[in-house]
Amino acid sequence: MPDPRGGAGDRTERFLPAILLVSSLLCLVISTRSLTELPETVGASFLGFFQKGFSAVGTFVRDTATAIGELKRLRGDYDSLLERTKTLDRLERDYADLRAENERLKEQLGFSTTTAFTRLPARIIGKDPGNLYATIMIDKGTSDGIRKNMPVTAWQDGVEGLVGRVIEAGQGVSIVVPLYDRSSAVSARLAKSRYEGLLTGQGGIEDSLLMRYVRKRALDEAQNGDLVVSSGIGSLYPPDLALGRIKRIRDLEYQPSLDIEVEPILDFSRLEYVFVATRSGPEAESPGLPPTAAPGGNP
């Protein structure tokens, strides 16, 4: 009786060489195709790598060149705008300065047609705050009709105030002694009560003015802040020019009159333009100095 396992083994042994042969052929075919395609695959990968690299480098260079050109253009635009900004700033400052100067001139010239005196405008070109006396130099002189002892006024903060008087007139310039100088003396009165006195300077541009020889009966009516104006006595200064405001009243028992400290109506440190007041006709001649008052009396 034949062995069943023996028959299966014989069939396996019979087909085994064929299976091995087919497997060998299949491996040979696969190996041959792989070896044939390998150089092509490697070359394609190598070329693809470099192509991508060259493309990236080219893109970078192109973008960089474009960015540099754009940066140069923007830099040029920036420099141009910066220069234009500087020019506009200068023009704006010049315009502001010109406008401010025009406003000051309009403010000062605006009142000249409404006053009795003829006003000759002048510009302050020098100041000498000396120890013995202080002076102001203006750019008008005898060639412009200015004479010695002519009063000088200014317009500031809506008020016409007295600056001083001409003490020396040259051909093209004149010297003015200001109200705060010790040599200055102005016949003055209290605007409200009309009591009179003599207003003198105390030497310093920041010092108060001093009004002397005011009757003591004015003490009941005068108070701090009251306006002090020129009286017009002596015809040197126009009447009712603002001089200052009462700062302090001194009533000393041993004096027969009051001493009043007066804050100047004008800020002399800010003055740039002034007006020389002139008259026409017989009064155009230079008047004398203002009268001085004896102690205890009125000027």
Buried (B, 14 or more C-beta within 10 A) or exposed (E): EEEEEEEEEEEEEEEEEEEEEEEEEEEEEEEEEEEEEEEEEEEEEEEEEEEEEEEEEEEEEEEEEEEEEEEEEEEEEEEEEEEEEEEEEEEEEEEEEEEEEEEBBEBBBEBBEEBEBBBBBBEBEEBEBEEEBBBBBBBBBBEBBBBBBBBBBBBBEEEBBBBBBBBEBEEEBBBBBBBBBBBBBBBBBBBBBEBBBBBBBBBEBEBBBBBBBBBEEBBEEBEEEBBBBBBBBBEBBBEBBBBBBBBEBEEEEEBEBBBBBBBBBBEBEEBEBBBBBBBEEEEEEEBEEBEEBEEEEBB
